[in-house]
Amino acid sequence: MTVGRICSREVDLIDADESVQVAADRMNSRNVGTLIVLDEESHPIGMITDRDLALRIVGKARDSIQTLVSEVMTRFPDKINEETTIELALSKMRAGGFRRLPVVDNEGKLVGVLTLDDILELLSTEFTEIGRLIKKESPTSLACQTGR
């Protein structure tokens, strides 16, 4: 399965020249932890997370109104193609210590964001289905079905 099938397609954006206060307000109002910064052609060139706000603004006592997103965002974040397998994406996330990755099409344009939560939700669903199958195919269940 590819990341394009499970990534979040609704992505919240911010301009690099907006203040981090605007970023924080947007994250709060939309209940998200990441905002993506795009260039003119819709290529991801940066991202800012709630953790960035905590560490790079609050943790350093910076003025959230005067500080621009461009000053604290992660520039040119690693990204993955929507055709990338989930296994490869998870490997990349693990190796880089990423919890979120922008997902792009073959032209490098943003199509979504993949989070560890997306992967965990998929695995949870898959394990639940496997559990149901195992229970259905267990000797006790099969004996009950045949009337023994």
C-alpha positions as CSV (number, residue, x, y, z in Angstrom):
1,M,0.0,0.0,0.0
2,T,1.2,3.5,-0.8
3,V,1.2,6.6,1.4
4,G,-1.0,8.4,-1.0
5,R,-3.9,6.1,0.1
6,I,-3.6,7.0,3.8
7,C,-2.1,10.5,4.0
8,S,-4.2,13.5,5.0
9,R,-5.1,15.3,1.9
10,E,-6.5,18.4,3.7
11,V,-3.3,20.3,4.6
12,D,-3.2,23.5,6.5
13,L,-0.8,26.1,5.0
14,I,1.0,29.3,6.1
15,D,3.1,31.9,4.3
16,A,6.7,32.3,5.3
17,D,6.2,36.0,5.9
18,E,3.3,35.5,8.4
19,S,4.1,35.8,12.1
20,V,4.4,32.7,14.4
21,Q,1.5,34.2,16.3
22,V,-0.7,33.7,13.2
23,A,0.7,30.2,12.9
24,A,-0.2,29.4,16.5
25,D,-3.7,30.8,16.1
26,R,-4.2,28.9,12.9
27,M,-3.0,25.6,14.5
28,N,-5.3,26.3,17.5
29,S,-8.4,27.1,15.4
30,R,-7.9,24.2,13.1
31,N,-6.8,21.7,15.8
32,V,-3.6,20.8,13.9
33,G,0.0,20.5,14.9
34,T,1.7,21.3,11.5
35,L,1.5,24.0,8.9
36,I,3.2,23.7,5.5
37,V,4.9,26.5,3.7
38,L,4.7,26.3,-0.1
39,D,6.5,28.2,-2.9
40,E,4.7,29.7,-5.9
41,E,4.5,26.3,-7.7
42,S,3.0,24.5,-4.6
43,H,6.3,22.8,-3.7
44,P,6.8,22.4,0.1
45,I,9.7,24.6,1.1
46,G,9.1,24.5,4.9
47,M,7.0,23.4,7.7
48,I,6.3,24.6,11.2
49,T,5.0,22.4,14.0
50,D,3.6,23.0,17.5
51,R,6.9,21.7,18.8
52,D,8.8,24.3,16.9
53,L,6.6,27.0,18.5
54,A,7.3,25.5,22.0
55,L,11.1,25.2,21.5
56,R,12.0,28.0,19.2
57,I,9.6,30.7,20.4
58,V,8.4,30.0,23.9
59,G,11.6,28.2,25.0
60,K,13.7,31.1,23.8
61,A,11.3,33.8,25.0
62,R,11.0,35.2,21.5
63,D,8.2,37.6,20.5
64,S,5.6,35.6,18.6
65,I,4.1,38.7,16.9
66,Q,7.5,40.0,15.6
67,T,9.0,36.6,14.7
68,L,8.2,35.4,11.2
69,V,7.5,31.8,10.2
70,S,10.5,31.9,7.9
71,E,12.8,32.5,10.9
72,V,11.8,29.3,12.7
73,M,10.4,26.9,10.2
74,T,12.2,23.7,9.2
75,R,13.4,24.6,5.7
76,F,13.2,22.2,2.8
77,P,11.7,19.3,4.9
78,D,12.2,15.8,3.8
79,K,9.3,14.7,1.7
80,I,8.0,11.5,0.1
81,N,6.2,10.7,-3.1
82,E,2.6,9.6,-2.9
83,E,3.6,6.3,-4.6
84,T,6.1,5.5,-1.8
85,T,5.2,2.3,0.1
86,I,4.2,2.7,3.7
87,E,7.1,0.5,4.8
88,L,9.6,2.8,3.1
89,A,7.9,5.9,4.5
90,L,8.0,4.5,8.0
91,S,11.7,3.6,7.5
92,K,12.4,7.2,6.4
93,M,10.5,8.6,9.4
94,R,12.4,6.3,11.8
95,A,15.8,7.1,10.3
96,G,15.2,10.9,10.4
97,G,13.2,11.1,13.6
98,F,10.2,12.5,11.8
99,R,6.6,12.3,12.9
100,R,5.3,14.0,9.9
101,L,6.3,14.1,6.2
102,P,4.9,16.2,3.3
103,V,3.6,14.0,0.5
104,V,4.2,15.2,-3.1
105,D,3.2,14.1,-6.5
106,N,5.6,13.3,-9.4
107,E,6.1,17.1,-10.0
108,G,7.0,17.7,-6.4
109,K,3.7,19.5,-5.6
110,L,2.2,19.0,-2.2
111,V,-0.7,16.5,-2.1
112,G,-0.9,15.7,1.6
113,V,0.9,15.0,4.8
114,L,1.7,11.6,6.3
115,T,1.8,11.3,10.0
116,L,2.7,8.5,12.4
117,D,-0.9,8.7,13.5
118,D,-2.0,7.8,9.9
119,I,0.3,4.7,10.0
120,L,-0.8,3.7,13.5
121,E,-4.5,4.0,12.5
122,L,-3.9,1.7,9.5
123,L,-2.0,-0.8,11.6
124,S,-4.7,-0.8,14.2
125,T,-7.4,-1.5,11.6
126,E,-5.3,-4.3,10.0
127,F,-4.6,-6.0,13.4
128,T,-8.3,-5.8,14.3
129,E,-9.2,-7.5,11.1
130,I,-6.5,-10.2,11.6
131,G,-7.8,-10.7,15.1
132,R,-11.3,-11.3,13.8
133,L,-10.1,-13.7,11.2
134,I,-8.1,-15.7,13.7
135,K,-11.1,-15.8,16.1
136,K,-13.4,-16.9,13.2
137,E,-11.0,-19.6,12.1
138,S,-10.2,-20.9,15.6
139,P,-10.9,-24.6,16.5
140,T,-13.6,-23.5,19.0
141,S,-15.3,-21.3,16.5
142,L,-15.2,-23.9,13.7
143,A,-16.6,-26.5,16.1
144,C,-19.5,-24.2,17.0
145,Q,-20.3,-23.7,13.3
146,T,-20.4,-27.4,12.5
147,G,-22.6,-28.1,15.5
148,R,-20.1,-30.3,17.4
